[in-house]
Amino acid sequence: MSKVRGIKANLMRGCNLFFLILFFFCIFLLGIILINKKNIYPTNKEIPELKNVFGDITINDTSDILVIQHRVIDFVKHEFVSNKRLDILANLKLRKGFCYDRSLILQKIFAYNNIKITPIYIYFNTRKPKTSRFDFFTMDLGSHNTFEVELPAKFKFKKKIIINTSKKMIFFYSIEEYISLSGEVPRFSRFILHLNNRNGKFLSPSFFPDIY
């Protein structure tokens, strides 16, 4: 009987330790999400510069989305700036950046308009005819930075749409349509919601995953 009690006691201690670790992990994850959300909203220095470069950045309907998205694509040319912490002020000054730079600029504009944002990490293995979930953990994986917005009721446009960060938008796509129809990424790509592309580092410290 004492042996059985000892086994039960060990199991109980193991379960308690597991739930304690899970609790602190959830607290840590919540903290990361809150920090990320704060970093996405444009600062007092960034707001006037965004307005200076792109004009009126107010989004009242879907036509405003296209106008602003086109301006960002035209202004931020496809050239490398830095692999350090992202800084949209540097991108606006230099007038260049990659998809993750444009993505952060656009995300901040949507956040300024209180529109819900969901980052999407799109990944693909060009060495295989089909990308598997396990390819996420491989080296030299192809990826793309984009994000999804959920438009408020006043837009009368219920579908969640992807904001293109490389080319001017003509159509409004869902994430599935974007991968299969846009031609921006391979059709065998996979995606993870709420995870930002780690090619860009806009958080400090940079070892935090970009989850929000």
Secondary structure, DSSP 8 states (H G I E B T S, - for coil): -HHHHHHHHHHHHHHHHHHHHHHHHHHHHHHHHHHHHHHHS--TTHHHHHHHHHS-----SHHHHHHHHHHHHHHSEE----SSB--HHHHHHHTEE-HHHHHHHHHHHHHHTT-EEEEEEEEE-TTSSS--GGGGGSSS-EEEEEEEEE--GGG---S-EEE-SSS---S---HHHHHHHSSSS-TT-EEEETB--TTSB-SSSTTS--B-
